[in-house]
C-alpha cells in the first residue's frame, strides 16, 4: 500500500509463518504515483519498482525459493525476503 511518500510492503505465505515480513519505506518529499509499485519475479530475485513523481527506485530482493531455507526457525516459521532489507544501499545508483 502507498500513502503520500510512504510505501508498506508485506510478504505473505499460505504455508508458513514469515518472520520480519513487512517493511515501510519513506522517500521523503516524493509522493508515489497511483499504481506506482510494481513487483516482478525473475529466476533469482524479486524486483520491486517504486515510482514517485520525481524518481524511480529499484529494489532487488532474494527470491523466496532461495532465501533462508537452511535457517528455518521451526517447521512452521521462516525468514521473509524483507529480513535483510536494511543491508540495501538505497543511495547506490544501481538502485
C-alpha positions as CSV (number, residue, x, y, z in Angstrom):
1,X,0.0,0.0,0.0
2,X,1.1,3.6,-0.5
3,X,0.2,6.8,1.2
4,X,1.9,10.0,0.1
5,X,5.6,9.4,0.2
6,X,5.4,6.1,2.1
7,X,5.0,2.5,0.9
8,X,4.3,-0.5,3.0
9,X,5.2,-4.0,1.6
10,X,4.0,-7.2,3.3
11,X,5.1,-10.7,2.3
12,X,2.5,-13.4,3.0
13,X,2.7,-17.2,2.8
14,X,-0.1,-19.8,2.8
15,X,2.3,-22.4,4.1
16,X,4.4,-21.0,6.9
17,X,4.5,-18.0,9.3
18,X,7.1,-15.5,8.0
19,X,9.3,-13.6,10.3
20,X,10.2,-9.9,9.5
21,X,7.6,-10.0,6.7
22,X,6.8,-6.3,6.4
23,X,8.7,-3.1,5.7
24,X,7.7,0.5,5.5
25,X,9.8,2.8,3.3
26,X,9.6,6.6,3.0
27,X,11.0,8.5,0.1
28,X,10.9,11.9,1.6
29,X,9.2,14.6,-0.5
30,X,8.5,12.2,-3.4
31,X,4.8,11.1,-3.4
32,X,4.1,7.8,-5.1
33,X,2.1,7.8,-8.3
34,X,-1.1,5.8,-8.4
35,X,-0.1,2.2,-9.2
36,X,3.5,3.2,-8.5
37,X,4.6,-0.1,-7.0
38,X,5.4,-3.0,-9.4
39,X,6.8,-6.4,-8.4
40,X,8.4,-8.7,-10.9
41,X,9.6,-12.2,-10.2
42,X,12.7,-13.4,-12.0
43,X,14.7,-16.6,-11.5
44,X,16.9,-15.4,-8.7
45,X,15.3,-12.2,-7.4
46,X,12.2,-10.3,-6.8
47,X,12.4,-6.9,-8.4
48,X,10.4,-4.1,-6.8
49,X,10.0,-0.9,-8.7
50,X,8.8,2.1,-6.7
51,X,7.7,5.0,-8.9
52,X,7.2,8.5,-7.5
53,X,6.5,11.9,-9.1
54,X,10.3,12.6,-9.3
55,X,12.1,9.3,-9.1
56,X,12.1,5.6,-9.8
57,X,13.7,3.2,-7.4
58,X,14.6,-0.5,-8.0
59,X,15.0,-2.9,-5.1
60,X,16.5,-6.4,-5.8
61,X,15.3,-8.9,-3.1
62,X,16.2,-12.5,-2.8
63,X,13.8,-14.9,-4.5
64,X,11.6,-16.7,-1.9
65,X,12.6,-20.1,-3.3
66,X,16.3,-19.2,-2.5
67,X,16.0,-17.4,0.8
68,X,16.8,-18.9,4.2
69,X,15.7,-22.4,3.5
70,X,18.5,-23.6,5.8
71,X,17.5,-21.2,8.5
72,X,14.1,-22.5,9.3
73,X,13.2,-21.4,12.8
74,X,10.7,-24.2,13.2
75,X,8.9,-26.2,10.6
76,X,6.1,-23.6,10.6
77,X,8.3,-20.5,10.5
78,X,10.9,-19.0,8.2
79,X,12.5,-15.6,7.4
80,X,10.9,-13.3,4.9
81,X,12.6,-11.8,1.8
82,X,12.5,-8.5,3.7
83,X,14.7,-9.7,6.5
84,X,17.9,-8.2,5.1
85,X,16.4,-5.1,3.5
86,X,18.3,-2.9,5.9
87,X,21.5,-4.0,4.1
88,X,20.4,-2.4,0.8
89,X,22.2,0.8,-0.1
90,X,19.3,3.0,-1.3
91,X,21.7,5.7,-2.4
92,X,23.5,3.3,-4.8
93,X,22.8,4.4,-8.4
94,X,22.0,0.8,-9.4
95,X,19.0,1.0,-7.1
